[in-house]
Amino acid sequence: MAETVPVPNAQKHKQLPNPLSVPPTVIDPYRRSRLPLAAIATGLKTTLKVFFRKPVTFEYPEVRRPIAERYRGRIGLELDLCIGCTLCAQACPNGTCFMVDTKIEKAPDMAAKFPNKKDKFPAVDTARCIYCSLCEEVCPTGAIHMTPEYELSRTRKDQVYLPVLLQKTESEIDAMDQAEVARMLAEGQRLITANDKVRI
C-alpha cells in the first residue's frame, strides 16, 4: 500500500476565507461598484460627441464615393490602338487575358498608325481577373487599360468578354441585345476553355 505524504499547509488552506467575501485590494478608478451608471454615461458621452459631426458614409447607390485616379477596375480596350502584339496575354499571370482572332474595321488613319496585321485582339475573363494591371503596364500603345468600373456583379455565369465587349462600358453592355451578349459570352467561354488546354 502506498504511503501518504502529509502536506504541512493543508489545514492553512482550509482556513482561507471565501474570496468573494474579501474586500477588493485594488481601487477601481471609475468606481463601478458604487456608480453602476458610470459606464452608460461614458458611452452616451461618446455618442453625443459625434452626433453632430458630418457623416463619413455615403448613401450608396444613390451617392457614389469618388474613385481614385489610379483605381484598378474592369479591364477596358481601345480597338483602334491595339496592334495585336500579344504582350498583354504573355504578361497575364493566370491566363485571364488571351488573344482571339477578330476582324475589326479601323479608321484608315488609325489603321495606318496602329496596324494589326494578324487581326488578333485580347479577350478577358473578368471573373478570373486579379486586377494586377500587368497587361496595362506592358501595352506599348495604351490600348488595354484599367477602367474605374467596379459594379461587376451579374446573374450570368459566363464573364469572358470578347474584344467588342471590352470596348464598351457595363451600362452599354446592359443596353445591348441580351441574346447577342449571351452568344458572345458563350463564344468567349468556349475560346478560353480551348486556350486553357493549350496553356496546360
C-alpha positions as CSV (number, residue, x, y, z in Angstrom):
1,M,0.0,0.0,0.0
2,A,1.3,3.4,-0.9
3,E,2.4,5.7,1.9
4,T,0.6,9.0,2.1
5,V,2.7,12.1,2.3
6,P,1.4,14.7,4.8
7,V,1.0,18.3,3.5
8,P,2.1,20.8,6.0
9,N,-0.1,23.6,4.8
10,A,-3.3,21.6,4.3
11,Q,-5.0,23.0,7.3
12,K,-3.9,26.5,6.5
13,H,-5.5,26.4,3.0
14,K,-8.8,25.1,4.5
15,Q,-8.9,28.1,6.8
16,L,-8.6,30.7,4.0
17,P,-11.7,33.0,3.7
18,N,-14.1,32.9,0.8
19,P,-12.5,35.2,-1.9
20,L,-15.9,36.7,-2.8
21,S,-16.3,38.0,0.8
22,V,-12.9,39.7,0.8
23,P,-12.9,43.4,0.0
24,P,-11.0,44.4,-3.2
25,T,-7.4,45.3,-2.8
26,V,-7.3,47.4,-6.0
27,I,-9.3,50.6,-6.1
28,D,-11.5,50.9,-9.2
29,P,-10.8,54.4,-10.7
30,Y,-14.3,54.5,-12.2
31,R,-16.0,53.3,-9.0
32,R,-18.2,51.0,-11.0
33,S,-19.3,49.2,-7.8
34,R,-20.6,52.4,-6.4
35,L,-21.9,54.1,-9.6
36,P,-23.3,51.4,-11.9
37,L,-24.5,54.0,-14.4
38,A,-21.0,55.4,-15.0
39,A,-20.3,53.1,-17.9
40,I,-23.6,54.1,-19.6
41,A,-22.8,57.8,-19.1
42,T,-19.3,57.2,-20.7
43,G,-21.0,55.6,-23.8
44,L,-23.5,58.4,-24.1
45,K,-20.7,61.0,-23.9
46,T,-19.1,59.4,-26.9
47,T,-22.4,59.3,-28.7
48,L,-23.2,62.9,-28.1
49,K,-19.7,64.0,-29.1
50,V,-20.0,62.5,-32.6
51,F,-23.8,63.1,-33.0
52,F,-23.5,66.5,-34.7
53,R,-20.5,65.7,-36.9
54,K,-20.8,65.4,-40.6
55,P,-21.4,61.8,-41.6
56,V,-18.5,59.9,-43.3
57,T,-20.7,57.4,-45.1
58,F,-22.4,57.6,-48.5
59,E,-26.0,56.7,-49.4
60,Y,-24.9,54.1,-51.9
61,P,-26.0,53.6,-54.7
62,E,-27.7,57.0,-54.8
63,V,-24.4,58.7,-53.9
64,R,-21.1,57.1,-55.1
65,R,-17.8,57.7,-53.5
66,P,-15.2,59.4,-55.7
67,I,-12.8,56.9,-57.2
68,A,-9.0,57.3,-57.1
69,E,-7.3,58.3,-60.3
70,R,-5.3,55.0,-60.4
71,Y,-8.1,52.7,-59.3
72,R,-8.0,49.3,-60.9
73,G,-11.4,48.4,-62.1
74,R,-12.6,46.2,-65.0
75,I,-10.2,45.9,-68.0
76,G,-11.1,48.1,-71.0
77,L,-9.8,48.0,-74.6
78,E,-9.4,50.6,-77.3
79,L,-9.7,48.5,-80.5
80,D,-8.2,51.3,-82.7
81,L,-5.0,51.3,-80.7
82,C,-4.4,47.5,-80.5
83,I,-1.7,46.2,-82.7
84,G,-2.0,42.5,-81.7
85,C,1.4,42.2,-80.2
86,T,0.2,39.7,-77.6
87,L,2.3,41.2,-74.8
88,C,-0.8,41.5,-72.5
89,A,-1.6,37.8,-72.9
90,Q,2.0,36.9,-72.2
91,A,2.1,39.1,-69.0
92,C,-1.1,37.8,-67.6
93,P,-0.2,35.6,-64.6
94,N,-3.2,33.3,-64.6
95,G,-4.4,33.2,-68.3
96,T,-7.2,35.6,-67.8
97,C,-6.2,37.6,-70.8
98,F,-5.8,35.7,-74.1
99,M,-5.8,36.5,-77.8
100,V,-8.6,35.8,-80.2
101,D,-8.9,36.2,-84.0
102,T,-11.3,39.0,-84.7
103,K,-11.7,41.2,-87.8
104,I,-12.1,44.8,-86.7
105,E,-12.5,47.6,-89.3
106,K,-10.4,50.5,-88.2
107,A,-10.4,54.1,-89.5
108,P,-7.9,54.5,-92.3
109,D,-5.7,56.9,-90.3
110,M,-5.7,54.6,-87.2
111,A,-5.1,51.5,-89.3
112,A,-2.0,53.2,-90.8
113,K,-0.7,54.3,-87.5
114,F,-1.6,51.2,-85.4
115,P,-1.7,48.3,-87.9
116,N,-3.0,44.9,-86.6
117,K,-1.8,42.7,-89.3
118,K,-2.7,39.4,-87.7
119,D,-6.2,40.6,-86.6
120,K,-5.6,39.4,-83.0
121,F,-7.2,41.2,-80.1
122,P,-7.3,40.4,-76.4
123,A,-10.3,38.9,-74.6
124,V,-10.6,38.9,-70.8
125,D,-12.3,36.6,-68.3
126,T,-13.4,39.3,-65.8
127,A,-14.5,36.7,-63.2
128,R,-10.9,35.3,-63.0
129,C,-9.0,38.6,-63.4
130,I,-6.9,39.6,-60.3
131,Y,-6.6,43.2,-61.4
132,C,-2.8,43.3,-61.3
133,S,-2.7,45.7,-64.2
134,L,0.4,43.9,-65.7
135,C,-1.4,43.9,-69.1
136,E,-1.7,47.7,-68.9
137,E,1.9,48.2,-68.0
138,V,3.3,46.2,-70.9
139,C,0.9,47.5,-73.6
140,P,3.1,49.7,-75.9
141,T,0.2,51.7,-77.3
142,G,-2.1,52.0,-74.2
143,A,-4.9,50.0,-75.9
144,I,-5.6,47.9,-72.9
145,H,-6.2,49.7,-69.6
146,M,-7.9,49.5,-66.2
147,T,-11.3,51.3,-66.1
148,P,-12.9,52.8,-63.0
149,E,-15.8,50.4,-63.2
150,Y,-16.3,48.3,-60.1
151,E,-20.0,47.2,-60.2
152,L,-19.5,43.9,-62.0
153,S,-22.0,41.7,-60.2
154,R,-24.2,39.9,-62.7
155,T,-26.6,37.0,-62.8
156,R,-25.0,35.4,-65.8
157,K,-22.4,32.8,-65.4
158,D,-20.1,33.5,-68.4
159,Q,-17.9,36.5,-67.8
160,V,-15.4,36.2,-70.7
161,Y,-15.5,39.5,-72.6
162,L,-14.6,39.4,-76.2
163,P,-12.8,42.5,-77.7
164,V,-16.1,44.1,-78.8
165,L,-17.5,43.9,-75.3
166,L,-14.2,45.1,-73.7
167,Q,-14.5,48.4,-75.6
168,K,-17.9,49.1,-74.0
169,T,-18.9,50.1,-70.5
170,E,-21.2,47.9,-68.4
171,S,-24.1,50.2,-68.9
172,E,-23.6,50.0,-72.7
173,I,-23.5,46.2,-72.5
174,D,-26.7,46.1,-70.5
175,A,-28.3,48.3,-73.2
176,M,-27.4,45.8,-75.9
177,D,-29.5,42.9,-77.1
178,Q,-29.1,40.4,-74.3
179,A,-29.4,37.4,-76.7
180,E,-26.4,38.8,-78.7
181,V,-24.5,39.4,-75.4
182,A,-25.2,35.9,-74.2
183,R,-24.0,34.5,-77.6
184,M,-20.8,36.5,-77.4
185,L,-20.1,35.4,-73.8
186,A,-20.7,31.8,-74.6
187,E,-18.3,32.1,-77.5
188,G,-15.8,33.6,-75.1
189,Q,-16.2,30.8,-72.7
190,R,-15.6,28.3,-75.5
191,L,-12.4,30.1,-76.6
192,I,-10.9,30.4,-73.1
193,T,-11.6,26.7,-72.4
194,A,-9.6,25.9,-75.6
195,N,-6.9,28.4,-74.5
196,D,-6.6,26.8,-71.1
197,K,-6.0,23.4,-72.7
198,V,-3.2,24.9,-74.7
199,R,-1.6,26.6,-71.7
200,I,-1.6,23.4,-69.7
